Amino acid sequence: MYQLQVENMSCGHCVGSVTKAVQGVDPAAQVQIDLASKRVTVESPAELGAISAAIVEAGYPVTSAQ
């Protein structure tokens, strides 16, 4: 499981875009997003770097990931 801090998310569209980006790397990934804390939790065997890069490519800066 990964936790990422993702900036510039403010609405349901953002949630959908980030979820779609993560699931583009791993279609079976479980994604949970807390807009208030800008925290994205991902349950996936995919590499953290690939997930983070997909989110950044979708237009949302990842400020921390673990």
mmCIF file as gemmi writes it, N, C-alpha and C atoms, coordinates in Angstrom:
data_model
loop_
_atom_site.group_PDB
_atom_site.id
_atom_site.type_symbol
_atom_site.label_atom_id
_atom_site.label_alt_id
_atom_site.label_comp_id
_atom_site.label_asym_id
_atom_site.label_entity_id
_atom_site.label_seq_id
_atom_site.pdbx_PDB_ins_code
_atom_site.Cartn_x
_atom_site.Cartn_y
_atom_site.Cartn_z
_atom_site.occupancy
_atom_site.B_iso_or_equiv
_atom_site.pdbx_formal_charge
_atom_site.auth_seq_id
_atom_site.auth_asym_id
_atom_site.pdbx_PDB_model_num
ATOM 1 N N . MET Axp A 1 ? 0.851 -1.176 0 1 0 ? 1 A 1
ATOM 2 C CA . MET Axp A 1 ? 0 0 0 1 0 ? 1 A 1
ATOM 3 C C . MET Axp A 1 ? 0.895 1.237 0 1 0 ? 1 A 1
ATOM 4 N N . TYR Axp A 2 ? 0.495 2.217 -0.777 1 0 ? 2 A 1
ATOM 5 C CA . TYR Axp A 2 ? 1.233 3.468 -0.887 1 0 ? 2 A 1
ATOM 6 C C . TYR Axp A 2 ? 0.365 4.621 -0.416 1 0 ? 2 A 1
ATOM 7 N N . GLN Axp A 3 ? 1.004 5.636 0.147 1 0 ? 3 A 1
ATOM 8 C CA . GLN Axp A 3 ? 0.311 6.875 0.472 1 0 ? 3 A 1
ATOM 9 C C . GLN Axp A 3 ? 1.055 8.005 -0.211 1 0 ? 3 A 1
ATOM 10 N N . LEU Axp A 4 ? 0.305 8.802 -0.951 1 0 ? 4 A 1
ATOM 11 C CA . LEU Axp A 4 ? 0.893 9.912 -1.678 1 0 ? 4 A 1
ATOM 12 C C . LEU Axp A 4 ? 0.19 11.201 -1.288 1 0 ? 4 A 1
ATOM 13 N N . GLN Axp A 5 ? 0.958 12.264 -1.213 1 0 ? 5 A 1
ATOM 14 C CA . GLN Axp A 5 ? 0.405 13.6 -0.999 1 0 ? 5 A 1
ATOM 15 C C . GLN Axp A 5 ? 0.307 14.226 -2.382 1 0 ? 5 A 1
ATOM 16 N N . VAL Axp A 6 ? -0.905 14.557 -2.809 1 0 ? 6 A 1
ATOM 17 C CA . VAL Axp A 6 ? -1.124 15.032 -4.174 1 0 ? 6 A 1
ATOM 18 C C . VAL Axp A 6 ? -1.817 16.392 -4.127 1 0 ? 6 A 1
ATOM 19 N N . GLU Axp A 7 ? -1.153 17.38 -4.692 1 0 ? 7 A 1
ATOM 20 C CA . GLU Axp A 7 ? -1.689 18.745 -4.665 1 0 ? 7 A 1
ATOM 21 C C . GLU Axp A 7 ? -2.658 18.996 -5.832 1 0 ? 7 A 1
ATOM 22 N N . ASN Axp A 8 ? -3.371 20.11 -5.734 1 0 ? 8 A 1
ATOM 23 C CA . ASN Axp A 8 ? -4.279 20.607 -6.781 1 0 ? 8 A 1
ATOM 24 C C . ASN Axp A 8 ? -5.541 19.772 -6.963 1 0 ? 8 A 1
ATOM 25 N N . MET Axp A 9 ? -5.867 18.905 -6.023 1 0 ? 9 A 1
ATOM 26 C CA . MET Axp A 9 ? -7.143 18.174 -6.098 1 0 ? 9 A 1
ATOM 27 C C . MET Axp A 9 ? -8.177 18.963 -5.299 1 0 ? 9 A 1
ATOM 28 N N . SER Axp A 10 ? -9.332 19.229 -5.903 1 0 ? 10 A 1
ATOM 29 C CA . SER Axp A 10 ? -10.325 20.026 -5.192 1 0 ? 10 A 1
ATOM 30 C C . SER Axp A 10 ? -11.761 19.581 -5.419 1 0 ? 10 A 1
ATOM 31 N N . CYS Axp A 11 ? -11.983 18.591 -6.306 1 0 ? 11 A 1
ATOM 32 C CA . CYS Axp A 11 ? -13.367 18.236 -6.621 1 0 ? 11 A 1
ATOM 33 C C . CYS Axp A 11 ? -13.476 16.781 -7.077 1 0 ? 11 A 1
ATOM 34 N N . GLY Axp A 12 ? -14.689 16.377 -7.358 1 0 ? 12 A 1
ATOM 35 C CA . GLY Axp A 12 ? -14.933 15.02 -7.825 1 0 ? 12 A 1
ATOM 36 C C . GLY Axp A 12 ? -14.238 14.706 -9.137 1 0 ? 12 A 1
ATOM 37 N N . HIS Axp A 13 ? -14.133 15.701 -10.005 1 0 ? 13 A 1
ATOM 38 C CA . HIS Axp A 13 ? -13.432 15.494 -11.282 1 0 ? 13 A 1
ATOM 39 C C . HIS Axp A 13 ? -11.969 15.154 -11.024 1 0 ? 13 A 1
ATOM 40 N N . CYS Axp A 14 ? -11.359 15.843 -10.071 1 0 ? 14 A 1
ATOM 41 C CA . CYS Axp A 14 ? -9.965 15.565 -9.709 1 0 ? 14 A 1
ATOM 42 C C . CYS Axp A 14 ? -9.816 14.132 -9.209 1 0 ? 14 A 1
ATOM 43 N N . VAL Axp A 15 ? -10.738 13.705 -8.369 1 0 ? 15 A 1
ATOM 44 C CA . VAL Axp A 15 ? -10.721 12.338 -7.84 1 0 ? 15 A 1
ATOM 45 C C . VAL Axp A 15 ? -10.782 11.341 -8.991 1 0 ? 15 A 1
ATOM 46 N N . GLY Axp A 16 ? -11.679 11.594 -9.932 1 0 ? 16 A 1
ATOM 47 C CA . GLY Axp A 16 ? -11.818 10.702 -11.09 1 0 ? 16 A 1
ATOM 48 C C . GLY Axp A 16 ? -10.562 10.677 -11.94 1 0 ? 16 A 1
ATOM 49 N N . SER Axp A 17 ? -9.95 11.831 -12.141 1 0 ? 17 A 1
ATOM 50 C CA . SER Axp A 17 ? -8.742 11.911 -12.967 1 0 ? 17 A 1
ATOM 51 C C . SER Axp A 17 ? -7.574 11.179 -12.326 1 0 ? 17 A 1
ATOM 52 N N . VAL Axp A 18 ? -7.399 11.352 -11.024 1 0 ? 18 A 1
ATOM 53 C CA . VAL Axp A 18 ? -6.301 10.684 -10.323 1 0 ? 18 A 1
ATOM 54 C C . VAL Axp A 18 ? -6.544 9.177 -10.282 1 0 ? 18 A 1
ATOM 55 N N . THR Axp A 19 ? -7.781 8.786 -10.012 1 0 ? 19 A 1
ATOM 56 C CA . THR Axp A 19 ? -8.116 7.358 -9.994 1 0 ? 19 A 1
ATOM 57 C C . THR Axp A 19 ? -7.858 6.728 -11.357 1 0 ? 19 A 1
ATOM 58 N N . LYS Axp A 20 ? -8.278 7.401 -12.41 1 0 ? 20 A 1
ATOM 59 C CA . LYS Axp A 20 ? -8.073 6.893 -13.771 1 0 ? 20 A 1
ATOM 60 C C . LYS Axp A 20 ? -6.587 6.781 -14.096 1 0 ? 20 A 1
ATOM 61 N N . ALA Axp A 21 ? -5.794 7.757 -13.653 1 0 ? 21 A 1
ATOM 62 C CA . ALA Axp A 21 ? -4.349 7.724 -13.894 1 0 ? 21 A 1
ATOM 63 C C . ALA Axp A 21 ? -3.714 6.514 -13.219 1 0 ? 21 A 1
ATOM 64 N N . VAL Axp A 22 ? -4.079 6.275 -11.96 1 0 ? 22 A 1
ATOM 65 C CA . VAL Axp A 22 ? -3.525 5.132 -11.222 1 0 ? 22 A 1
ATOM 66 C C . VAL Axp A 22 ? -3.96 3.827 -11.874 1 0 ? 22 A 1
ATOM 67 N N . GLN Axp A 23 ? -5.225 3.739 -12.246 1 0 ? 23 A 1
ATOM 68 C CA . GLN Axp A 23 ? -5.734 2.503 -12.839 1 0 ? 23 A 1
ATOM 69 C C . GLN Axp A 23 ? -5.242 2.314 -14.272 1 0 ? 23 A 1
ATOM 70 N N . GLY Axp A 24 ? -4.656 3.334 -14.859 1 0 ? 24 A 1
ATOM 71 C CA . GLY Axp A 24 ? -3.989 3.179 -16.144 1 0 ? 24 A 1
ATOM 72 C C . GLY Axp A 24 ? -2.696 2.388 -15.994 1 0 ? 24 A 1
ATOM 73 N N . VAL Axp A 25 ? -2.098 2.46 -14.813 1 0 ? 25 A 1
ATOM 74 C CA . VAL Axp A 25 ? -0.891 1.69 -14.502 1 0 ? 25 A 1
ATOM 75 C C . VAL Axp A 25 ? -1.282 0.28 -14.068 1 0 ? 25 A 1
ATOM 76 N N . ASP Axp A 26 ? -2.289 0.195 -13.203 1 0 ? 26 A 1
ATOM 77 C CA . ASP Axp A 26 ? -2.779 -1.092 -12.698 1 0 ? 26 A 1
ATOM 78 C C . ASP Axp A 26 ? -4.303 -1.04 -12.658 1 0 ? 26 A 1
ATOM 79 N N . PRO Axp A 27 ? -4.971 -1.642 -13.633 1 0 ? 27 A 1
ATOM 80 C CA . PRO Axp A 27 ? -6.436 -1.583 -13.686 1 0 ? 27 A 1
ATOM 81 C C . PRO Axp A 27 ? -7.132 -2.135 -12.438 1 0 ? 27 A 1
ATOM 82 N N . ALA Axp A 28 ? -6.463 -2.996 -11.69 1 0 ? 28 A 1
ATOM 83 C CA . ALA Axp A 28 ? -7.064 -3.584 -10.493 1 0 ? 28 A 1
ATOM 84 C C . ALA Axp A 28 ? -6.726 -2.805 -9.224 1 0 ? 28 A 1
ATOM 85 N N . ALA Axp A 29 ? -6.008 -1.701 -9.352 1 0 ? 29 A 1
ATOM 86 C CA . ALA Axp A 29 ? -5.603 -0.925 -8.172 1 0 ? 29 A 1
ATOM 87 C C . ALA Axp A 29 ? -6.816 -0.405 -7.418 1 0 ? 29 A 1
ATOM 88 N N . GLN Axp A 30 ? -6.717 -0.443 -6.101 1 0 ? 30 A 1
ATOM 89 C CA . GLN Axp A 30 ? -7.744 0.144 -5.237 1 0 ? 30 A 1
ATOM 90 C C . GLN Axp A 30 ? -7.244 1.532 -4.851 1 0 ? 30 A 1
ATOM 91 N N . VAL Axp A 31 ? -8.044 2.552 -5.14 1 0 ? 31 A 1
ATOM 92 C CA . VAL Axp A 31 ? -7.631 3.939 -4.902 1 0 ? 31 A 1
ATOM 93 C C . VAL Axp A 31 ? -8.626 4.603 -3.967 1 0 ? 31 A 1
ATOM 94 N N . GLN Axp A 32 ? -8.109 5.2 -2.902 1 0 ? 32 A 1
ATOM 95 C CA . GLN Axp A 32 ? -8.949 5.976 -1.988 1 0 ? 32 A 1
ATOM 96 C C . GLN Axp A 32 ? -8.343 7.368 -1.867 1 0 ? 32 A 1
ATOM 97 N N . ILE Axp A 33 ? -9.199 8.375 -1.999 1 0 ? 33 A 1
ATOM 98 C CA . ILE Axp A 33 ? -8.719 9.755 -2.008 1 0 ? 33 A 1
ATOM 99 C C . ILE Axp A 33 ? -9.461 10.572 -0.958 1 0 ? 33 A 1
ATOM 100 N N . ASP Axp A 34 ? -8.694 11.282 -0.149 1 0 ? 34 A 1
ATOM 101 C CA . ASP Axp A 34 ? -9.245 12.207 0.837 1 0 ? 34 A 1
ATOM 102 C C . ASP Axp A 34 ? -8.912 13.62 0.357 1 0 ? 34 A 1
ATOM 103 N N . LEU Axp A 35 ? -9.916 14.295 -0.187 1 0 ? 35 A 1
ATOM 104 C CA . LEU Axp A 35 ? -9.683 15.64 -0.731 1 0 ? 35 A 1
ATOM 105 C C . LEU Axp A 35 ? -9.236 16.627 0.339 1 0 ? 35 A 1
ATOM 106 N N . ALA Axp A 36 ? -9.784 16.519 1.536 1 0 ? 36 A 1
ATOM 107 C CA . ALA Axp A 36 ? -9.458 17.475 2.595 1 0 ? 36 A 1
ATOM 108 C C . ALA Axp A 36 ? -7.969 17.456 2.929 1 0 ? 36 A 1
ATOM 109 N N . SER Axp A 37 ? -7.381 16.274 3.001 1 0 ? 37 A 1
ATOM 110 C CA . SER Axp A 37 ? -5.957 16.165 3.346 1 0 ? 37 A 1
ATOM 111 C C . SER Axp A 37 ? -5.071 16.019 2.106 1 0 ? 37 A 1
ATOM 112 N N . LYS Axp A 38 ? -5.71 15.902 0.932 1 0 ? 38 A 1
ATOM 113 C CA . LYS Axp A 38 ? -5.007 15.715 -0.348 1 0 ? 38 A 1
ATOM 114 C C . LYS Axp A 38 ? -4.157 14.446 -0.332 1 0 ? 38 A 1
ATOM 115 N N . ARG Axp A 39 ? -4.669 13.42 0.361 1 0 ? 39 A 1
ATOM 116 C CA . ARG Axp A 39 ? -3.956 12.156 0.49 1 0 ? 39 A 1
ATOM 117 C C . ARG Axp A 39 ? -4.586 11.099 -0.41 1 0 ? 39 A 1
ATOM 118 N N . VAL Axp A 40 ? -3.741 10.411 -1.146 1 0 ? 40 A 1
ATOM 119 C CA . VAL Axp A 40 ? -4.176 9.332 -2.025 1 0 ? 40 A 1
ATOM 120 C C . VAL Axp A 40 ? -3.568 8.038 -1.501 1 0 ? 40 A 1
ATOM 121 N N . THR Axp A 41 ? -4.415 7.059 -1.235 1 0 ? 41 A 1
ATOM 122 C CA . THR Axp A 41 ? -3.963 5.748 -0.784 1 0 ? 41 A 1
ATOM 123 C C . THR Axp A 41 ? -4.208 4.764 -1.912 1 0 ? 41 A 1
ATOM 124 N N . VAL Axp A 42 ? -3.161 4.031 -2.272 1 0 ? 42 A 1
ATOM 125 C CA . VAL Axp A 42 ? -3.244 3.1 -3.399 1 0 ? 42 A 1
ATOM 126 C C . VAL Axp A 42 ? -2.837 1.707 -2.929 1 0 ? 42 A 1
ATOM 127 N N . GLU Axp A 43 ? -3.683 0.737 -3.196 1 0 ? 43 A 1
ATOM 128 C CA . GLU Axp A 43 ? -3.385 -0.666 -2.93 1 0 ? 43 A 1
ATOM 129 C C . GLU Axp A 43 ? -3.117 -1.31 -4.281 1 0 ? 43 A 1
ATOM 130 N N . SER Axp A 44 ? -1.835 -1.612 -4.545 1 0 ? 44 A 1
ATOM 131 C CA . SER Axp A 44 ? -1.455 -2.136 -5.854 1 0 ? 44 A 1
ATOM 132 C C . SER Axp A 44 ? -0.053 -2.746 -5.786 1 0 ? 44 A 1
ATOM 133 N N . PRO Axp A 45 ? 0.19 -3.794 -6.584 1 0 ? 45 A 1
ATOM 134 C CA . PRO Axp A 45 ? 1.54 -4.343 -6.658 1 0 ? 45 A 1
ATOM 135 C C . PRO Axp A 45 ? 2.446 -3.555 -7.622 1 0 ? 45 A 1
ATOM 136 N N . ALA Axp A 46 ? 1.879 -2.588 -8.325 1 0 ? 46 A 1
ATOM 137 C CA . ALA Axp A 46 ? 2.67 -1.783 -9.269 1 0 ? 46 A 1
ATOM 138 C C . ALA Axp A 46 ? 3.705 -0.959 -8.5 1 0 ? 46 A 1
ATOM 139 N N . GLU Axp A 47 ? 4.75 -0.54 -9.198 1 0 ? 47 A 1
ATOM 140 C CA . GLU Axp A 47 ? 5.801 0.244 -8.559 1 0 ? 47 A 1
ATOM 141 C C . GLU Axp A 47 ? 5.319 1.653 -8.223 1 0 ? 47 A 1
ATOM 142 N N . LEU Axp A 48 ? 5.757 2.135 -7.077 1 0 ? 48 A 1
ATOM 143 C CA . LEU Axp A 48 ? 5.377 3.474 -6.62 1 0 ? 48 A 1
ATOM 144 C C . LEU Axp A 48 ? 5.773 4.537 -7.635 1 0 ? 48 A 1
ATOM 145 N N . GLY Axp A 49 ? 6.944 4.408 -8.242 1 0 ? 49 A 1
ATOM 146 C CA . GLY Axp A 49 ? 7.402 5.389 -9.225 1 0 ? 49 A 1
ATOM 147 C C . GLY Axp A 49 ? 6.476 5.495 -10.415 1 0 ? 49 A 1
ATOM 148 N N . ALA Axp A 50 ? 5.973 4.357 -10.879 1 0 ? 50 A 1
ATOM 149 C CA . ALA Axp A 50 ? 5.06 4.355 -12.025 1 0 ? 50 A 1
ATOM 150 C C . ALA Axp A 50 ? 3.728 5.002 -11.66 1 0 ? 50 A 1
ATOM 151 N N . ILE Axp A 51 ? 3.242 4.719 -10.461 1 0 ? 51 A 1
ATOM 152 C CA . ILE Axp A 51 ? 1.977 5.311 -10.009 1 0 ? 51 A 1
ATOM 153 C C . ILE Axp A 51 ? 2.129 6.819 -9.851 1 0 ? 51 A 1
ATOM 154 N N . SER Axp A 52 ? 3.199 7.235 -9.215 1 0 ? 52 A 1
ATOM 155 C CA . SER Axp A 52 ? 3.457 8.659 -9.008 1 0 ? 52 A 1
ATOM 156 C C . SER Axp A 52 ? 3.592 9.392 -10.342 1 0 ? 52 A 1
ATOM 157 N N . ALA Axp A 53 ? 4.329 8.804 -11.273 1 0 ? 53 A 1
ATOM 158 C CA . ALA Axp A 53 ? 4.52 9.429 -12.589 1 0 ? 53 A 1
ATOM 159 C C . ALA Axp A 53 ? 3.193 9.576 -13.327 1 0 ? 53 A 1
ATOM 160 N N . ALA Axp A 54 ? 2.315 8.597 -13.225 1 0 ? 54 A 1
ATOM 161 C CA . ALA Axp A 54 ? 1.011 8.666 -13.893 1 0 ? 54 A 1
ATOM 162 C C . ALA Axp A 54 ? 0.17 9.802 -13.329 1 0 ? 54 A 1
ATOM 163 N N . ILE Axp A 55 ? 0.23 9.987 -12.01 1 0 ? 55 A 1
ATOM 164 C CA . ILE Axp A 55 ? -0.534 11.071 -11.372 1 0 ? 55 A 1
ATOM 165 C C . ILE Axp A 55 ? 0.015 12.426 -11.812 1 0 ? 55 A 1
ATOM 166 N N . VAL Axp A 56 ? 1.33 12.556 -11.834 1 0 ? 56 A 1
ATOM 167 C CA . VAL Axp A 56 ? 1.955 13.81 -12.281 1 0 ? 56 A 1
ATOM 168 C C . VAL Axp A 56 ? 1.594 14.092 -13.735 1 0 ? 56 A 1
ATOM 169 N N . GLU Axp A 57 ? 1.634 13.065 -14.571 1 0 ? 57 A 1
ATOM 170 C CA . GLU Axp A 57 ? 1.294 13.225 -15.99 1 0 ? 57 A 1
ATOM 171 C C . GLU Axp A 57 ? -0.156 13.676 -16.167 1 0 ? 57 A 1
ATOM 172 N N . ALA Axp A 58 ? -1.023 13.286 -15.231 1 0 ? 58 A 1
ATOM 173 C CA . ALA Axp A 58 ? -2.431 13.7 -15.279 1 0 ? 58 A 1
ATOM 174 C C . ALA Axp A 58 ? -2.607 15.151 -14.831 1 0 ? 58 A 1
ATOM 175 N N . GLY Axp A 59 ? -1.522 15.768 -14.334 1 0 ? 59 A 1
ATOM 176 C CA . GLY Axp A 59 ? -1.588 17.181 -13.978 1 0 ? 59 A 1
ATOM 177 C C . GLY Axp A 59 ? -1.673 17.475 -12.5 1 0 ? 59 A 1
ATOM 178 N N . TYR Axp A 60 ? -1.354 16.491 -11.664 1 0 ? 60 A 1
ATOM 179 C CA . TYR Axp A 60 ? -1.454 16.673 -10.209 1 0 ? 60 A 1
ATOM 180 C C . TYR Axp A 60 ? -0.09 16.407 -9.584 1 0 ? 60 A 1
ATOM 181 N N . PRO Axp A 61 ? 0.554 17.459 -9.041 1 0 ? 61 A 1
ATOM 182 C CA . PRO Axp A 61 ? 1.88 17.28 -8.455 1 0 ? 61 A 1
ATOM 183 C C . PRO Axp A 61 ? 1.859 16.372 -7.221 1 0 ? 61 A 1
ATOM 184 N N . VAL Axp A 62 ? 2.78 15.425 -7.194 1 0 ? 62 A 1
ATOM 185 C CA . VAL Axp A 62 ? 2.948 14.545 -6.045 1 0 ? 62 A 1
ATOM 186 C C . VAL Axp A 62 ? 4.072 15.138 -5.205 1 0 ? 62 A 1
ATOM 187 N N . THR Axp A 63 ? 3.741 15.573 -3.972 1 0 ? 63 A 1
ATOM 188 C CA . THR Axp A 63 ? 4.743 16.231 -3.143 1 0 ? 63 A 1
ATOM 189 C C . THR Axp A 63 ? 5.434 15.264 -2.184 1 0 ? 63 A 1
ATOM 190 N N . SER Axp A 64 ? 4.82 14.118 -1.926 1 0 ? 64 A 1
ATOM 191 C CA . SER Axp A 64 ? 5.489 13.077 -1.138 1 0 ? 64 A 1
ATOM 192 C C . SER Axp A 64 ? 4.819 11.749 -1.436 1 0 ? 64 A 1
ATOM 193 N N . ALA Axp A 65 ? 5.62 10.694 -1.288 1 0 ? 65 A 1
ATOM 194 C CA . ALA Axp A 65 ? 5.099 9.349 -1.559 1 0 ? 65 A 1
ATOM 195 C C . ALA Axp A 65 ? 5.859 8.356 -0.721 1 0 ? 65 A 1
ATOM 196 N N . GLN Axp A 66 ? 5.119 7.393 -0.172 1 0 ? 66 A 1
ATOM 197 C CA . GLN Axp A 66 ? 5.761 6.333 0.606 1 0 ? 66 A 1
ATOM 198 C C . GLN Axp A 66 ? 4.962 5.057 0.544 1 0 ? 66 A 1
